[in-house]
Amino acid sequence: MLLAVLLLAGCEQLGIEDPAKAAANKEAEGKAIGSACRHAMRAIEDCYLLNPKAQKAAVFAGWREMDEYMRENKLEGVAPVVPRPGAAKPADDVETEPKGASREASRPAASR
């Protein structure tokens, strides 16, 4: 019996994950993601969209905790560097027209 207990105690060294520890790690990671999103002034929906594999309940808990902390201490968030997905226009859609040119002059005569 003692030998079996000693062998099972070394399972972590063999790379076998403990399900309770894995769940705790996912929970902590979700809270960290949520609080980082709140500090970056992101909406909770953006946070979910940017982190689809994170647990939504943990992300929300972290976001809410950071929101309370920031309100209590009157802290301002930092502007996000990564734009919201779908908000940026592709470079092909941007019109390049000289400064002095007007849109009216660039249209064909039939559409005026």
C-alpha positions as CSV (number, residue, x, y, z in Angstrom):
1,M,0.0,0.0,0.0
2,L,2.8,2.4,0.9
3,L,4.5,1.7,-2.4
4,A,1.3,2.5,-4.3
5,V,0.9,5.8,-2.5
6,L,4.4,6.8,-3.3
7,L,4.0,5.9,-6.9
8,L,0.8,7.9,-7.2
9,A,2.4,10.9,-5.5
10,G,4.8,11.2,-8.4
11,C,2.2,11.4,-11.2
12,E,2.8,15.1,-11.7
13,Q,6.4,14.4,-12.6
14,L,5.2,12.0,-15.3
15,G,3.1,14.8,-16.9
16,I,-0.3,13.6,-15.8
17,E,-2.5,16.7,-15.1
18,D,-4.6,17.0,-12.0
19,P,-8.2,17.9,-13.2
20,A,-8.7,20.2,-10.2
21,K,-5.5,22.1,-10.9
22,A,-6.3,22.4,-14.6
23,A,-9.7,23.9,-13.8
24,A,-8.2,26.3,-11.3
25,N,-5.7,27.4,-13.9
26,K,-8.4,28.0,-16.5
27,E,-10.4,30.0,-14.0
28,A,-7.4,32.2,-13.0
29,E,-6.6,32.7,-16.7
30,G,-10.1,33.8,-17.4
31,K,-10.1,36.3,-14.6
32,A,-6.8,37.7,-15.7
33,I,-8.2,38.1,-19.2
34,G,-11.3,39.8,-18.0
35,S,-9.4,42.3,-15.7
36,A,-7.0,43.1,-18.5
37,C,-9.8,43.8,-20.9
38,R,-11.5,46.1,-18.4
39,H,-8.2,47.9,-17.7
40,A,-7.9,48.4,-21.5
41,M,-11.4,49.9,-21.6
42,R,-12.8,47.1,-23.6
43,A,-16.4,46.1,-23.5
44,I,-17.1,42.7,-22.1
45,E,-18.5,41.6,-25.5
46,D,-15.2,42.6,-27.1
47,C,-13.3,40.6,-24.5
48,Y,-15.4,37.5,-25.3
49,L,-14.9,38.0,-29.0
50,L,-11.1,38.3,-28.7
51,N,-10.8,35.3,-26.3
52,P,-13.2,32.7,-27.5
53,K,-11.6,29.8,-25.7
54,A,-11.7,31.5,-22.3
55,Q,-14.4,30.7,-19.8
56,K,-17.0,33.4,-20.1
57,A,-18.0,33.3,-16.4
58,A,-14.4,33.7,-15.3
59,V,-13.8,36.5,-17.8
60,F,-16.8,38.3,-16.6
61,A,-15.8,37.8,-12.9
62,G,-12.4,39.3,-13.6
63,W,-13.8,42.2,-15.6
64,R,-16.3,43.0,-12.8
65,E,-13.6,42.8,-10.1
66,M,-11.3,45.2,-12.1
67,D,-14.2,47.5,-12.7
68,E,-15.0,47.7,-9.0
69,Y,-11.3,48.2,-8.2
70,M,-10.9,51.0,-10.8
71,R,-14.0,52.8,-9.6
72,E,-13.0,52.6,-5.9
73,N,-9.5,54.0,-6.7
74,K,-10.6,56.4,-9.4
75,L,-8.3,54.9,-12.0
76,E,-8.5,55.5,-15.7
77,G,-8.0,52.7,-18.2
78,V,-5.5,52.6,-20.9
79,A,-6.5,52.9,-24.6
80,P,-6.4,49.5,-26.3
81,V,-3.7,49.1,-29.0
82,V,-5.4,46.2,-30.9
83,P,-8.5,47.4,-32.8
84,R,-11.8,45.8,-32.3
85,P,-12.2,42.9,-34.9
86,G,-14.1,44.1,-37.9
87,A,-13.7,47.8,-37.1
88,A,-10.7,48.4,-39.3
89,K,-11.3,48.9,-43.0
90,P,-9.1,47.0,-45.5
91,A,-6.5,49.1,-47.3
92,D,-8.2,48.4,-50.6
93,D,-11.4,50.3,-49.6
94,V,-9.6,53.5,-48.8
95,E,-9.8,56.1,-51.6
96,T,-6.7,57.9,-52.5
97,E,-7.4,61.2,-54.1
98,P,-5.3,64.4,-54.3
99,K,-6.0,67.1,-51.7
100,G,-7.5,69.6,-54.2
101,A,-9.6,67.1,-56.1
102,S,-13.3,67.0,-55.5
103,R,-15.6,63.9,-55.6
104,E,-17.8,65.6,-58.2
105,A,-14.9,65.9,-60.6
106,S,-13.9,62.3,-60.3
107,R,-17.4,60.9,-61.1
108,P,-18.3,60.0,-64.7
109,A,-20.6,62.5,-66.5
110,A,-23.5,60.0,-66.7
111,S,-23.9,59.7,-62.9
112,R,-24.1,63.5,-62.3
